[in-house]
Amino acid sequence: MQPLEQQDVEIIEKESIPTLHFPPDDVLSDLAEQQQRRHDAERATALGNAYHNKVNIYFQTDDGATKCVSTSVWATHEQYITLKAGITIPLRAVLGFTF
């Protein structure tokens, strides 16, 4: 798989996320990749809360499109991440983060 930054990605604003639909299954099939994603989500949360740093979040919608949003992560939960204004993205849809 090519690096996330080099894939065909649509940059979106976080305000449009609530209108999107996400795939029912995890976009990452490898357990190690899923564990790395959780670690990166928790790191993004720490950076967002302590330093108000933004990260790029790459995720897939149910039509298979890859999207990217640049924002701060406020919380990492078991099944999803929370962004500013209570916007959420299911972790199963997240391909990865760049810091």
Residue pairs with C-beta under 8 A, 6 or more apart in sequence:
4 56
4 58
4 66
4 68
4 95
4 96
4 98
5 56
5 98
7 58
7 66
8 66
9 58
9 66
9 67
9 68
10 65
10 66
10 67
10 68
11 67
11 68
11 69
11 70
12 67
12 68
12 69
13 69
14 69
14 71
14 83
14 84
14 85
14 87
15 85
15 87
17 69
17 83
17 87
17 88
17 89
18 87
20 61
20 67
21 61
21 62
21 63
22 59
22 60
22 61
22 62
22 89
22 90
22 92
22 93
23 60
23 61
23 62
23 64
23 92
23 93
24 62
25 92
26 34
26 92
27 59
27 60
27 92
27 93
27 94
27 95
28 34
28 37
28 95
37 91
37 94
37 96
37 97
38 76
38 91
40 96
40 97
40 99
41 73
41 76
41 81
41 91
41 94
41 97
42 76
43 97
43 99
44 55
44 57
44 72
44 73
44 76
44 81
44 97
44 99
45 73
45 74
45 75
45 76
45 81
47 53
47 55
47 72
47 73
47 99
48 54
48 55
48 72
48 73
48 74
49 74
52 72
53 72
53 99
54 70
54 71
54 72
55 70
55 71
55 72
55 73
55 97
55 98
55 99
56 68
56 69
56 70
56 97
56 98
57 68
57 69
57 70
57 71
57 73
57 81
57 89
57 94
57 97
58 66
58 67
58 68
58 94
58 95
58 96
58 97
58 98
59 66
59 67
59 68
59 69
59 89
59 93
59 94
59 95
60 66
60 67
60 93
60 95
61 67
61 93
66 95
69 83
71 83
71 84
72 83
72 84
73 81
73 82
73 83
74 82
74 83
74 84
75 81
75 82
76 82
76 91
77 91
79 90
79 91
79 92
80 88
80 89
80 90
80 91
81 88
81 89
81 91
81 94
82 88
83 89
